[in-house]
């Protein structure tokens, strides 16, 4: 587990530093009315860098190598199913549309991973699809991929 923590911490640290530098390079730090658009992203990147550095130091100090970091058996199968369903969701987004695609995506994942009753799975999927449509399409008027099954 130590090696996975080290790699993850190093990647997060690099991303956080790049995020903070990018905020300062691309946006104004301070404006006439107070903090500018770079203020919050810079501090978020700094906090993330501090947390990543803490994780890196902790993983270096840890003496016990821990268990294997990559799952096997049922855990590996679940990861592969989530990955395959996510790739299919993105690939079919222009066919299914955002609202229907999201409902199908959640129905498959909640049904497979959660092993809940069918009415719970259907309720979560339809509720999330309806919420997605209501907030983003109806209220905020964000253009979403419509697909063949849903035009609004």
N, CA, C and O atoms as a GROMACS GRO file, in nm:
protein
  608
    1UNK      N    1   0.082  -0.119   0.000
    1UNK     CA    2   0.000   0.000   0.000
    1UNK      C    3   0.086   0.125   0.000
    1UNK      O    4   0.045   0.230  -0.049
    2UNK      N    5   0.206   0.114   0.055
    2UNK     CA    6   0.294   0.231   0.062
    2UNK      C    7   0.327   0.286  -0.075
    2UNK      O    8   0.322   0.407  -0.096
    3UNK      N    9   0.360   0.198  -0.170
    3UNK     CA   10   0.396   0.244  -0.303
    3UNK      C   11   0.280   0.314  -0.372
    3UNK      O   12   0.299   0.416  -0.438
    4UNK      N   13   0.161   0.260  -0.358
    4UNK     CA   14   0.043   0.324  -0.418
    4UNK      C   15   0.019   0.460  -0.354
    4UNK      O   16  -0.015   0.556  -0.424
    5UNK      N   17   0.036   0.470  -0.223
    5UNK     CA   18   0.020   0.599  -0.156
    5UNK      C   19   0.125   0.699  -0.201
    5UNK      O   20   0.095   0.817  -0.219
    6UNK      N   21   0.247   0.652  -0.220
    6UNK     CA   22   0.353   0.743  -0.265
    6UNK      C   23   0.325   0.797  -0.405
    6UNK      O   24   0.337   0.917  -0.430
    7UNK      N   25   0.287   0.708  -0.494
    7UNK     CA   26   0.259   0.750  -0.632
    7UNK      C   27   0.139   0.845  -0.634
    7UNK      O   28   0.142   0.949  -0.700
    8UNK      N   29   0.034   0.809  -0.563
    8UNK     CA   30  -0.085   0.895  -0.558
    8UNK      C   31  -0.053   1.030  -0.498
    8UNK      O   32  -0.095   1.133  -0.552
    9UNK      N   33   0.021   1.032  -0.390
    9UNK     CA   34   0.057   1.159  -0.325
    9UNK      C   35   0.143   1.245  -0.417
    9UNK      O   36   0.123   1.366  -0.425
   10UNK      N   37   0.238   1.184  -0.485
   10UNK     CA   38   0.325   1.260  -0.576
   10UNK      C   39   0.245   1.318  -0.692
   10UNK      O   40   0.266   1.434  -0.729
   11UNK      N   41   0.153   1.240  -0.748
   11UNK     CA   42   0.069   1.291  -0.857
   11UNK      C   43  -0.023   1.403  -0.808
   11UNK      O   44  -0.038   1.505  -0.876
   12UNK      N   45  -0.084   1.385  -0.693
   12UNK     CA   46  -0.170   1.490  -0.638
   12UNK      C   47  -0.091   1.617  -0.606
   12UNK      O   48  -0.139   1.728  -0.629
   13UNK      N   49   0.030   1.601  -0.556
   13UNK     CA   50   0.113   1.717  -0.526
   13UNK      C   51   0.149   1.792  -0.654
   13UNK      O   52   0.143   1.915  -0.658
   14UNK      N   53   0.186   1.720  -0.758
   14UNK     CA   54   0.218   1.785  -0.886
   14UNK      C   55   0.096   1.856  -0.943
   14UNK      O   56   0.106   1.969  -0.991
   15UNK      N   57  -0.020   1.791  -0.936
   15UNK     CA   58  -0.143   1.854  -0.986
   15UNK      C   59  -0.178   1.978  -0.905
   15UNK      O   60  -0.216   2.080  -0.962
   16UNK      N   61  -0.164   1.972  -0.774
   16UNK     CA   62  -0.199   2.086  -0.688
   16UNK      C   63  -0.108   2.205  -0.714
   16UNK      O   64  -0.154   2.319  -0.720
   17UNK      N   65   0.021   2.179  -0.730
   17UNK     CA   66   0.115   2.288  -0.758
   17UNK      C   67   0.083   2.350  -0.895
   17UNK      O   68   0.081   2.472  -0.909
   18UNK      N   69   0.059   2.265  -0.994
   18UNK     CA   70   0.024   2.316  -1.128
   18UNK      C   71  -0.107   2.394  -1.124
   18UNK      O   72  -0.121   2.496  -1.192
   19UNK      N   73  -0.202   2.349  -1.044
   19UNK     CA   74  -0.330   2.417  -1.030
   19UNK      C   75  -0.312   2.556  -0.972
   19UNK      O   76  -0.370   2.653  -1.022
   20UNK      N   77  -0.232   2.568  -0.867
   20UNK     CA   78  -0.208   2.698  -0.803
   20UNK      C   79  -0.131   2.791  -0.896
   20UNK      O   80  -0.164   2.909  -0.907
   21UNK      N   81  -0.029   2.739  -0.961
   21UNK     CA   82   0.049   2.821  -1.054
   21UNK      C   83  -0.038   2.865  -1.172
   21UNK      O   84  -0.030   2.980  -1.216
   22UNK      N   85  -0.119   2.774  -1.222
   22UNK     CA   86  -0.209   2.809  -1.332
   22UNK      C   87  -0.308   2.917  -1.293
   22UNK      O   88  -0.341   3.004  -1.374
   23UNK      N   89  -0.356   2.912  -1.171
   23UNK     CA   90  -0.448   3.015  -1.125
   23UNK      C   91  -0.381   3.151  -1.122
   23UNK      O   92  -0.440   3.251  -1.163
   24UNK      N   93  -0.257   3.156  -1.074
   24UNK     CA   94  -0.185   3.283  -1.066
   24UNK      C   95  -0.145   3.335  -1.204
   24UNK      O   96  -0.144   3.456  -1.227
   25UNK      N   97  -0.111   3.244  -1.296
   25UNK     CA   98  -0.071   3.286  -1.429
   25UNK      C   99  -0.190   3.334  -1.513
   25UNK      O  100  -0.177   3.428  -1.592
   26UNK      N  101  -0.304   3.270  -1.496
   26UNK     CA  102  -0.417   3.296  -1.585
   26UNK      C  103  -0.514   3.402  -1.534
   26UNK      O  104  -0.588   3.462  -1.612
   27UNK      N  105  -0.515   3.423  -1.405
   27UNK     CA  106  -0.617   3.513  -1.348
   27UNK      C  107  -0.553   3.616  -1.256
   27UNK      O  108  -0.439   3.602  -1.212
   28UNK      N  109  -0.631   3.719  -1.229
   28UNK     CA  110  -0.585   3.827  -1.143
   28UNK      C  111  -0.601   3.786  -0.997
   28UNK      O  112  -0.706   3.735  -0.957
   29UNK      N  113  -0.496   3.810  -0.916
   29UNK     CA  114  -0.497   3.774  -0.774
   29UNK      C  115  -0.590   3.865  -0.694
   29UNK      O  116  -0.668   3.817  -0.612
   30UNK      N  117  -0.581   3.994  -0.719
   30UNK     CA  118  -0.657   4.091  -0.640
   30UNK      C  119  -0.710   4.198  -0.733
   30UNK      O  120  -0.640   4.244  -0.822
   31UNK      N  121  -0.834   4.237  -0.712
   31UNK     CA  122  -0.894   4.341  -0.794
   31UNK      C  123  -0.929   4.463  -0.711
   31UNK      O  124  -0.897   4.469  -0.592
   32UNK      N  125  -0.993   4.558  -0.773
   32UNK     CA  126  -1.031   4.681  -0.704
   32UNK      C  127  -1.130   4.654  -0.591
   32UNK      O  128  -1.128   4.722  -0.488
   33UNK      N  129  -1.215   4.556  -0.609
   33UNK     CA  130  -1.317   4.525  -0.509
   33UNK      C  131  -1.278   4.418  -0.410
   33UNK      O  132  -1.358   4.381  -0.325
   34UNK      N  133  -1.155   4.366  -0.418
   34UNK     CA  134  -1.112   4.262  -0.325
   34UNK      C  135  -1.049   4.146  -0.400
   34UNK      O  136  -0.986   4.166  -0.503
   35UNK      N  137  -1.066   4.025  -0.348
   35UNK     CA  138  -1.003   3.908  -0.410
   35UNK      C  139  -1.048   3.889  -0.555
   35UNK      O  140  -1.166   3.905  -0.588
   36UNK      N  141  -0.953   3.855  -0.640
   36UNK     CA  142  -0.983   3.831  -0.780
   36UNK      C  143  -1.014   3.686  -0.808
   36UNK      O  144  -1.025   3.606  -0.714
   37UNK      N  145  -1.029   3.649  -0.935
   37UNK     CA  146  -1.066   3.512  -0.969
   37UNK      C  147  -0.958   3.408  -0.940
   37UNK      O  148  -0.987   3.288  -0.942
   38UNK      N  149  -0.834   3.449  -0.914
   38UNK     CA  150  -0.727   3.353  -0.883
   38UNK      C  151  -0.720   3.321  -0.734
   38UNK      O  152  -0.652   3.226  -0.695
   39UNK      N  153  -0.789   3.398  -0.652
   39UNK     CA  154  -0.775   3.385  -0.507
   39UNK      C  155  -0.816   3.247  -0.456
   39UNK      O  156  -0.737   3.179  -0.391
   40UNK      N  157  -0.939   3.205  -0.485
   40UNK     CA  158  -0.989   3.077  -0.434
   40UNK      C  159  -0.916   2.958  -0.497
   40UNK      O  160  -0.876   2.868  -0.424
   41UNK      N  161  -0.897   2.954  -0.632
   41UNK     CA  162  -0.824   2.840  -0.688
   41UNK      C  163  -0.681   2.827  -0.634
   41UNK      O  164  -0.632   2.716  -0.614
   42UNK      N  165  -0.615   2.940  -0.611
   42UNK     CA  166  -0.479   2.934  -0.556
   42UNK      C  167  -0.480   2.869  -0.419
   42UNK      O  168  -0.400   2.779  -0.392
   43UNK      N  169  -0.569   2.913  -0.332
   43UNK     CA  170  -0.572   2.857  -0.196
   43UNK      C  171  -0.620   2.712  -0.195
   43UNK      O  172  -0.574   2.632  -0.113
   44UNK      N  173  -0.712   2.677  -0.284
   44UNK     CA  174  -0.753   2.536  -0.294
   44UNK      C  175  -0.636   2.448  -0.336
   44UNK      O  176  -0.615   2.340  -0.280
   45UNK      N  177  -0.560   2.495  -0.434
   45UNK     CA  178  -0.441   2.421  -0.477
   45UNK      C  179  -0.338   2.409  -0.366
   45UNK      O  180  -0.273   2.306  -0.351
   46UNK      N  181  -0.323   2.516  -0.289
   46UNK     CA  182  -0.228   2.514  -0.179
   46UNK      C  183  -0.270   2.415  -0.070
   46UNK      O  184  -0.187   2.341  -0.018
   47UNK      N  185  -0.398   2.413  -0.036
   47UNK     CA  186  -0.448   2.318   0.064
   47UNK      C  187  -0.432   2.175   0.013
   47UNK      O  188  -0.393   2.086   0.088
   48UNK      N  189  -0.463   2.154  -0.115
   48UNK     CA  190  -0.449   2.021  -0.173
   48UNK      C  191  -0.302   1.978  -0.172
   48UNK      O  192  -0.271   1.862  -0.145
   49UNK      N  193  -0.212   2.070  -0.201
   49UNK     CA  194  -0.068   2.039  -0.198
   49UNK      C  195  -0.024   2.002  -0.057
   49UNK      O  196   0.056   1.909  -0.039
   50UNK      N  197  -0.074   2.073   0.041
   50UNK     CA  198  -0.040   2.043   0.180
   50UNK      C  199  -0.089   1.904   0.220
   50UNK      O  200  -0.017   1.829   0.286
   51UNK      N  201  -0.211   1.870   0.181
   51UNK     CA  202  -0.265   1.737   0.211
   51UNK      C  203  -0.188   1.627   0.138
   51UNK      O  204  -0.162   1.520   0.195
   52UNK      N  205  -0.151   1.652   0.013
   52UNK     CA  206  -0.072   1.554  -0.062
   52UNK      C  207   0.066   1.536  -0.001
   52UNK      O  208   0.117   1.424   0.006
   53UNK      N  209   0.125   1.645   0.043
   53UNK     CA  210   0.256   1.637   0.107
   53UNK      C  211   0.247   1.559   0.238
   53UNK      O  212   0.336   1.480   0.270
   54UNK      N  213   0.140   1.580   0.314
   54UNK     CA  214   0.118   1.504   0.436
   54UNK      C  215   0.105   1.355   0.407
   54UNK      O  216   0.160   1.272   0.478
   55UNK      N  217   0.032   1.323   0.301
   55UNK     CA  218   0.015   1.183   0.262
   55UNK      C  219   0.148   1.122   0.219
   55UNK      O  220   0.177   1.007   0.250
   56UNK      N  221   0.229   1.199   0.147
   56UNK     CA  222   0.359   1.152   0.102
   56UNK      C  223   0.452   1.126   0.219
   56UNK      O  224   0.519   1.022   0.224
   57UNK      N  225   0.458   1.218   0.314
   57UNK     CA  226   0.545   1.202   0.431
   57UNK      C  227   0.500   1.081   0.513
   57UNK      O  228   0.582   1.002   0.559
   58UNK      N  229   0.369   1.067   0.530
   58UNK     CA  230   0.317   0.953   0.607
   58UNK      C  231   0.352   0.820   0.541
   58UNK      O  232   0.386   0.724   0.609
   59UNK      N  233   0.343   0.816   0.407
   59UNK     CA  234   0.373   0.690   0.338
   59UNK      C  235   0.522   0.657   0.341
   59UNK      O  236   0.560   0.540   0.339
   60UNK      N  237   0.606   0.760   0.345
   60UNK     CA  238   0.751   0.736   0.354
   60UNK      C  239   0.789   0.686   0.493
   60UNK      O  240   0.876   0.600   0.506
   61UNK      N  241   0.724   0.738   0.595
   61UNK     CA  242   0.755   0.698   0.734
   61UNK      C  243   0.699   0.560   0.769
   61UNK      O  244   0.749   0.496   0.861
   62UNK      N  245   0.599   0.515   0.699
   62UNK     CA  246   0.534   0.387   0.728
   62UNK      C  247   0.631   0.271   0.705
   62UNK      O  248   0.691   0.261   0.598
   63UNK      N  249   0.646   0.186   0.804
   63UNK     CA  250   0.737   0.073   0.794
   63UNK      C  251   0.671  -0.051   0.734
   63UNK      O  252   0.735  -0.127   0.662
   64UNK      N  253   0.544  -0.070   0.763
   64UNK     CA  254   0.470  -0.186   0.716
   64UNK      C  255   0.429  -0.164   0.570
   64UNK      O  256   0.362  -0.066   0.539
   65UNK      N  257   0.469  -0.253   0.480
   65UNK     CA  258   0.433  -0.232   0.340
   65UNK      C  259   0.283  -0.245   0.313
   65UNK      O  260   0.234  -0.196   0.211
   66UNK      N  261   0.211  -0.308   0.403
   66UNK     CA  262   0.066  -0.320   0.386
   66UNK      C  263   0.027  -0.428   0.288
   66UNK      O  264   0.111  -0.501   0.235
   67UNK      N  265  -0.101  -0.437   0.265
   67UNK     CA  266  -0.152  -0.539   0.175
   67UNK      C  267  -0.143  -0.491   0.031
   67UNK      O  268  -0.112  -0.375   0.005
   68UNK      N  269  -0.170  -0.580  -0.062
   68UNK     CA  270  -0.166  -0.546  -0.204
   68UNK      C  271  -0.269  -0.437  -0.232
   68UNK      O  272  -0.381  -0.443  -0.182
   69UNK      N  273  -0.231  -0.339  -0.311
   69UNK     CA  274  -0.319  -0.225  -0.334
   69UNK      C  275  -0.418  -0.249  -0.446
   69UNK      O  276  -0.520  -0.180  -0.453
   70UNK      N  277  -0.391  -0.343  -0.534
   70UNK     CA  278  -0.483  -0.369  -0.645
   70UNK      C  279  -0.573  -0.486  -0.609
   70UNK      O  280  -0.524  -0.592  -0.571
   71UNK      N  281  -0.704  -0.469  -0.620
   71UNK     CA  282  -0.796  -0.576  -0.581
   71UNK      C  283  -0.788  -0.697  -0.674
   71UNK      O  284  -0.744  -0.688  -0.788
   72UNK      N  285  -0.832  -0.808  -0.620
   72UNK     CA  286  -0.838  -0.932  -0.695
   72UNK      C  287  -0.977  -0.992  -0.677
   72UNK      O  288  -1.052  -0.953  -0.588
   73UNK      N  289  -1.009  -1.084  -0.762
   73UNK     CA  290  -1.135  -1.156  -0.750
   73UNK      C  291  -1.256  -1.068  -0.773
   73UNK      O  292  -1.267  -1.001  -0.876
   74UNK      N  293  -1.348  -1.069  -0.677
   74UNK     CA  294  -1.474  -0.995  -0.690
   74UNK      C  295  -1.452  -0.844  -0.699
   74UNK      O  296  -1.522  -0.776  -0.773
   75UNK      N  297  -1.357  -0.793  -0.624
   75UNK     CA  298  -1.327  -0.649  -0.629
   75UNK      C  299  -1.279  -0.606  -0.767
   75UNK      O  300  -1.318  -0.501  -0.817
   76UNK      N  301  -1.194  -0.686  -0.828
   76UNK     CA  302  -1.145  -0.657  -0.963
   76UNK      C  303  -1.259  -0.663  -1.064
   76UNK      O  304  -1.267  -0.580  -1.154
   77UNK      N  305  -1.345  -0.761  -1.048
   77UNK     CA  306  -1.460  -0.772  -1.138
   77UNK      C  307  -1.551  -0.650  -1.127
   77UNK      O  308  -1.599  -0.600  -1.228
   78UNK      N  309  -1.574  -0.601  -1.005
   78UNK     CA  310  -1.657  -0.483  -0.987
   78UNK      C  311  -1.594  -0.359  -1.051
   78UNK      O  312  -1.664  -0.278  -1.112
   79UNK      N  313  -1.463  -0.345  -1.038
   79UNK     CA  314  -1.394  -0.232  -1.100
   79UNK      C  315  -1.408  -0.238  -1.252
   79UNK      O  316  -1.434  -0.137  -1.316
   80UNK      N  317  -1.391  -0.356  -1.308
   80UNK     CA  318  -1.401  -0.372  -1.453
   80UNK      C  319  -1.543  -0.346  -1.503
   80UNK      O  320  -1.562  -0.289  -1.610
   81UNK      N  321  -1.644  -0.387  -1.426
   81UNK     CA  322  -1.783  -0.361  -1.464
   81UNK      C  323  -1.810  -0.211  -1.462
   81UNK      O  324  -1.870  -0.158  -1.555
   82UNK      N  325  -1.766  -0.141  -1.357
   82UNK     CA  326  -1.786   0.004  -1.349
   82UNK      C  327  -1.716   0.072  -1.466
   82UNK      O  328  -1.772   0.164  -1.527
   83UNK      N  329  -1.595   0.030  -1.496
   83UNK     CA  330  -1.521   0.088  -1.607
   83UNK      C  331  -1.592   0.064  -1.741
   83UNK      O  332  -1.605   0.156  -1.822
   84UNK      N  333  -1.637  -0.058  -1.763
   84UNK     CA  334  -1.705  -0.091  -1.889
   84UNK      C  335  -1.837  -0.014  -1.903
   84UNK      O  336  -1.867   0.037  -2.010
   85UNK      N  337  -1.914  -0.007  -1.796
   85UNK     CA  338  -2.042   0.066  -1.801
   85UNK      C  339  -2.017   0.215  -1.823
   85UNK      O  340  -2.093   0.280  -1.895
   86UNK      N  341  -1.913   0.270  -1.762
   86UNK     CA  342  -1.881   0.412  -1.780
   86UNK      C  343  -1.838   0.441  -1.923
   86UNK      O  344  -1.878   0.541  -1.981
   87UNK      N  345  -1.755   0.354  -1.980
   87UNK     CA  346  -1.712   0.372  -2.119
   87UNK      C  347  -1.833   0.362  -2.212
   87UNK      O  348  -1.844   0.440  -2.306
   88UNK      N  349  -1.921   0.267  -2.188
   88UNK     CA  350  -2.042   0.254  -2.271
   88UNK      C  351  -2.132   0.377  -2.256
   88UNK      O  352  -2.189   0.424  -2.354
   89UNK      N  353  -2.145   0.429  -2.135
   89UNK     CA  354  -2.225   0.549  -2.109
   89UNK      C  355  -2.173   0.667  -2.190
   89UNK      O  356  -2.251   0.737  -2.255
   90UNK      N  357  -2.043   0.689  -2.187
   90UNK     CA  358  -1.984   0.801  -2.261
   90UNK      C  359  -1.995   0.778  -2.411
   90UNK      O  360  -2.026   0.870  -2.486
   91UNK      N  361  -1.970   0.655  -2.456
   91UNK     CA  362  -1.974   0.625  -2.599
   91UNK      C  363  -2.115   0.639  -2.656
   91UNK      O  364  -2.132   0.678  -2.771
   92UNK      N  365  -2.215   0.606  -2.578
   92UNK     CA  366  -2.354   0.609  -2.626
   92UNK      C  367  -2.429   0.736  -2.588
   92UNK      O  368  -2.550   0.743  -2.607
   93UNK      N  369  -2.360   0.834  -2.535
   93UNK     CA  370  -2.426   0.956  -2.487
   93UNK      C  371  -2.502   1.028  -2.597
   93UNK      O  372  -2.611   1.081  -2.571
   94UNK      N  373  -2.450   1.033  -2.718
   94UNK     CA  374  -2.521   1.100  -2.827
   94UNK      C  375  -2.639   1.019  -2.876
   94UNK      O  376  -2.728   1.074  -2.941
   95UNK      N  377  -2.643   0.890  -2.847
   95UNK     CA  378  -2.756   0.806  -2.886
   95UNK      C  379  -2.865   0.811  -2.780
   95UNK      O  380  -2.982   0.831  -2.811
   96UNK      N  381  -2.826   0.792  -2.653
   96UNK     CA  382  -2.924   0.786  -2.545
   96UNK      C  383  -2.964   0.924  -2.494
   96UNK      O  384  -3.076   0.942  -2.446
   97UNK      N  385  -2.875   1.020  -2.504
   97UNK     CA  386  -2.901   1.151  -2.444
   97UNK      C  387  -2.857   1.151  -2.299
   97UNK      O  388  -2.837   1.046  -2.238
   98UNK      N  389  -2.842   1.271  -2.245
   98UNK     CA  390  -2.790   1.284  -2.109
   98UNK      C  391  -2.888   1.231  -2.005
   98UNK      O  392  -2.848   1.158  -1.914
   99UNK      N  393  -3.012   1.267  -2.016
   99UNK     CA  394  -3.110   1.230  -1.913
   99UNK      C  395  -3.135   1.079  -1.913
   99UNK      O  396  -3.126   1.015  -1.808
  100UNK      N  397  -3.167   1.024  -2.028
  100UNK     CA  398  -3.194   0.880  -2.037
  100UNK      C  399  -3.066   0.801  -2.011
  100UNK      O  400  -3.069   0.698  -1.943
  101UNK      N  401  -2.954   0.847  -2.065
  101UNK     CA  402  -2.826   0.779  -2.045
  101UNK      C  403  -2.786   0.773  -1.898
  101UNK      O  404  -2.738   0.670  -1.850
  102UNK      N  405  -2.807   0.885  -1.827
  102UNK     CA  406  -2.776   0.887  -1.684
  102UNK      C  407  -2.865   0.791  -1.606
  102UNK      O  408  -2.818   0.721  -1.516
  103UNK      N  409  -2.992   0.788  -1.641
  103UNK     CA  410  -3.084   0.696  -1.573
  103UNK      C  411  -3.044   0.551  -1.598
  103UNK      O  412  -3.045   0.469  -1.506
  104UNK      N  413  -3.010   0.518  -1.723
  104UNK     CA  414  -2.966   0.381  -1.754
  104UNK      C  415  -2.835   0.347  -1.683
  104UNK      O  416  -2.820   0.238  -1.629
  105UNK      N  417  -2.742   0.440  -1.684
  105UNK     CA  418  -2.613   0.420  -1.618
  105UNK      C  419  -2.632   0.389  -1.471
  105UNK      O  420  -2.576   0.293  -1.418
  106UNK      N  421  -2.713   0.470  -1.404
  106UNK     CA  422  -2.736   0.446  -1.261
  106UNK      C  423  -2.815   0.319  -1.236
  106UNK      O  424  -2.789   0.248  -1.138
  107UNK      N  425  -2.911   0.289  -1.323
  107UNK     CA  426  -2.989   0.166  -1.305
  107UNK      C  427  -2.898   0.043  -1.313
  107UNK      O  428  -2.911  -0.050  -1.233
  108UNK      N  429  -2.806   0.044  -1.408
  108UNK     CA  430  -2.715  -0.070  -1.423
  108UNK      C  431  -2.620  -0.080  -1.304
  108UNK      O  432  -2.602  -0.187  -1.247
  109UNK      N  433  -2.560   0.033  -1.266
  109UNK     CA  434  -2.463   0.028  -1.157
  109UNK      C  435  -2.527   0.003  -1.021
  109UNK      O  436  -2.476  -0.077  -0.942
  110UNK      N  437  -2.638   0.069  -0.993
  110UNK     CA  438  -2.705   0.046  -0.863
  110UNK      C  439  -2.759  -0.096  -0.858
  110UNK      O  440  -2.752  -0.162  -0.754
  111UNK      N  441  -2.812  -0.144  -0.970
  111UNK     CA  442  -2.864  -0.280  -0.973
  111UNK      C  443  -2.754  -0.384  -0.957
  111UNK      O  444  -2.773  -0.485  -0.888
  112UNK      N  445  -2.640  -0.361  -1.020
  112UNK     CA  446  -2.532  -0.460  -1.014
  112UNK      C  447  -2.453  -0.450  -0.884
  112UNK      O  448  -2.434  -0.550  -0.814
  113UNK      N  449  -2.406  -0.331  -0.852
  113UNK     CA  450  -2.319  -0.316  -0.736
  113UNK      C  451  -2.396  -0.314  -0.604
  113UNK      O  452  -2.352  -0.372  -0.504
  114UNK      N  453  -2.512  -0.248  -0.604
  114UNK     CA  454  -2.588  -0.235  -0.480
  114UNK      C  455  -2.668  -0.357  -0.445
  114UNK      O  456  -2.697  -0.383  -0.328
  115UNK      N  457  -2.705  -0.434  -0.548
  115UNK     CA  458  -2.787  -0.554  -0.528
  115UNK      C  459  -2.912  -0.523  -0.445
  115UNK      O  460  -2.949  -0.597  -0.354
  116UNK      N  461  -2.975  -0.409  -0.481
  116UNK     CA  462  -3.098  -0.368  -0.414
  116UNK      C  463  -3.218  -0.428  -0.486
  116UNK      O  464  -3.205  -0.488  -0.593
  117UNK      N  465  -3.335  -0.410  -0.428
  117UNK     CA  466  -3.457  -0.453  -0.494
  117UNK      C  467  -3.478  -0.370  -0.620
  117UNK      O  468  -3.427  -0.258  -0.630
  118UNK      N  469  -3.553  -0.424  -0.715
  118UNK     CA  470  -3.570  -0.357  -0.844
  118UNK      C  471  -3.637  -0.221  -0.830
  118UNK      O  472  -3.603  -0.129  -0.904
  119UNK      N  473  -3.730  -0.206  -0.736
  119UNK     CA  474  -3.798  -0.078  -0.722
  119UNK      C  475  -3.707   0.030  -0.665
  119UNK      O  476  -3.724   0.148  -0.696
  120UNK      N  477  -3.611  -0.009  -0.580
  120UNK     CA  478  -3.513   0.088  -0.529
  120UNK      C  479  -3.422   0.134  -0.643
  120UNK      O  480  -3.396   0.253  -0.660
  121UNK      N  481  -3.374   0.038  -0.721
  121UNK     CA  482  -3.288   0.069  -0.834
  121UNK      C  483  -3.359   0.160  -0.934
  121UNK      O  484  -3.303   0.260  -0.979
  122UNK      N  485  -3.482   0.126  -0.967
  122UNK     CA  486  -3.560   0.206  -1.061
  122UNK      C  487  -3.590   0.345  -1.006
  122UNK      O  488  -3.585   0.443  -1.080
  123UNK      N  489  -3.620   0.354  -0.878
  123UNK     CA  490  -3.647   0.484  -0.816
  123UNK      C  491  -3.524   0.574  -0.818
  123UNK      O  492  -3.536   0.693  -0.849
  124UNK      N  493  -3.408   0.519  -0.786
  124UNK     CA  494  -3.285   0.599  -0.787
  124UNK      C  495  -3.254   0.645  -0.929
  124UNK      O  496  -3.221   0.762  -0.951
  125UNK      N  497  -3.265   0.555  -1.026
  125UNK     CA  498  -3.233   0.589  -1.165
  125UNK      C  499  -3.328   0.694  -1.220
  125UNK      O  500  -3.284   0.794  -1.278
  126UNK      N  501  -3.457   0.674  -1.203
  126UNK     CA  502  -3.554   0.771  -1.254
  126UNK      C  503  -3.548   0.903  -1.178
  126UNK      O  504  -3.562   1.010  -1.238
  127UNK      N  505  -3.528   0.896  -1.048
  127UNK     CA  506  -3.516   1.018  -0.968
  127UNK      C  507  -3.395   1.101  -1.008
  127UNK      O  508  -3.403   1.223  -1.018
  128UNK      N  509  -3.283   1.035  -1.031
  128UNK     CA  510  -3.162   1.106  -1.073
  128UNK      C  511  -3.178   1.163  -1.212
  128UNK      O  512  -3.134   1.275  -1.238
  129UNK      N  513  -3.240   1.089  -1.302
  129UNK     CA  514  -3.265   1.140  -1.437
  129UNK      C  515  -3.357   1.261  -1.435
  129UNK      O  516  -3.333   1.360  -1.504
  130UNK      N  517  -3.463   1.252  -1.356
  130UNK     CA  518  -3.556   1.364  -1.344
  130UNK      C  519  -3.489   1.485  -1.280
  130UNK      O  520  -3.508   1.598  -1.325
  131UNK      N  521  -3.411   1.462  -1.176
  131UNK     CA  522  -3.339   1.570  -1.110
  131UNK      C  523  -3.239   1.635  -1.205
  131UNK      O  524  -3.227   1.757  -1.210
  132UNK      N  525  -3.169   1.553  -1.280
  132UNK     CA  526  -3.074   1.600  -1.380
  132UNK      C  527  -3.144   1.692  -1.481
  132UNK      O  528  -3.095   1.800  -1.511
  133UNK      N  529  -3.257   1.648  -1.533
  133UNK     CA  530  -3.332   1.727  -1.630
  133UNK      C  531  -3.385   1.855  -1.566
  133UNK      O  532  -3.372   1.964  -1.623
  134UNK      N  533  -3.443   1.843  -1.449
  134UNK     CA  534  -3.505   1.958  -1.384
  134UNK      C  535  -3.404   2.069  -1.355
  134UNK      O  536  -3.430   2.185  -1.387
  135UNK      N  537  -3.291   2.034  -1.296
  135UNK     CA  538  -3.192   2.135  -1.258
  135UNK      C  539  -3.121   2.191  -1.381
  135UNK      O  540  -3.117   2.313  -1.400
  136UNK      N  541  -3.064   2.104  -1.462
  136UNK     CA  542  -2.977   2.153  -1.568
  136UNK      C  543  -3.051   2.198  -1.693
  136UNK      O  544  -3.016   2.300  -1.752
  137UNK      N  545  -3.152   2.125  -1.736
  137UNK     CA  546  -3.221   2.159  -1.860
  137UNK      C  547  -3.330   2.262  -1.835
  137UNK      O  548  -3.338   2.364  -1.903
  138UNK      N  549  -3.415   2.235  -1.738
  138UNK     CA  550  -3.531   2.322  -1.716
  138UNK      C  551  -3.494   2.452  -1.647
  138UNK      O  552  -3.529   2.560  -1.696
  139UNK      N  553  -3.426   2.445  -1.534
  139UNK     CA  554  -3.396   2.567  -1.457
  139UNK      C  555  -3.276   2.644  -1.510
  139UNK      O  556  -3.285   2.764  -1.531
  140UNK      N  557  -3.166   2.576  -1.531
  140UNK     CA  558  -3.043   2.645  -1.572
  140UNK      C  559  -3.029   2.660  -1.723
  140UNK      O  560  -2.942   2.734  -1.770
  141UNK      N  561  -3.112   2.590  -1.799
  141UNK     CA  562  -3.109   2.598  -1.946
  141UNK      C  563  -2.972   2.561  -2.005
  141UNK      O  564  -2.924   2.625  -2.099
  142UNK      N  565  -2.911   2.459  -1.947
  142UNK     CA  566  -2.782   2.410  -1.998
  142UNK      C  567  -2.811   2.314  -2.114
  142UNK      O  568  -2.889   2.220  -2.098
  143UNK      N  569  -2.750   2.336  -2.229
  143UNK     CA  570  -2.774   2.242  -2.340
  143UNK      C  571  -2.709   2.107  -2.311
  143UNK      O  572  -2.589   2.099  -2.284
  144UNK      N  573  -2.788   2.003  -2.317
  144UNK     CA  574  -2.742   1.867  -2.291
  144UNK      C  575  -2.758   1.784  -2.417
  144UNK      O  576  -2.843   1.813  -2.500
  145UNK      N  577  -2.677   1.680  -2.432
  145UNK     CA  578  -2.699   1.588  -2.545
  145UNK      C  579  -2.838   1.527  -2.535
  145UNK      O  580  -2.874   1.468  -2.433
  146UNK      N  581  -2.916   1.541  -2.641
  146UNK     CA  582  -3.055   1.494  -2.638
  146UNK      C  583  -3.069   1.347  -2.676
  146UNK      O  584  -3.147   1.274  -2.614
  147UNK      N  585  -2.997   1.304  -2.775
  147UNK     CA  586  -3.005   1.165  -2.817
  147UNK      C  587  -3.130   1.135  -2.897
  147UNK      O  588  -3.208   1.224  -2.929
  148UNK      N  589  -3.148   1.008  -2.928
  148UNK     CA  590  -3.262   0.965  -3.008
  148UNK      C  591  -3.388   0.945  -2.925
  148UNK      O  592  -3.499   0.948  -2.978
  149UNK      N  593  -3.372   0.924  -2.793
  149UNK     CA  594  -3.485   0.886  -2.710
  149UNK      C  595  -3.546   1.001  -2.634
  149UNK      O  596  -3.652   0.985  -2.573
  150UNK      N  597  -3.484   1.116  -2.636
  150UNK     CA  598  -3.532   1.224  -2.550
  150UNK      C  599  -3.505   1.356  -2.620
  150UNK      O  600  -3.390   1.393  -2.643
  151UNK      N  601  -3.610   1.427  -2.651
  151UNK     CA  602  -3.594   1.562  -2.706
  151UNK      C  603  -3.676   1.654  -2.620
  151UNK      O  604  -3.789   1.621  -2.583
  152UNK      N  605  -3.620   1.768  -2.587
  152UNK     CA  606  -3.691   1.860  -2.498
  152UNK      C  607  -3.688   1.999  -2.550
  152UNK      O  608  -3.743   2.090  -2.488
   0.00000   0.00000   0.00000
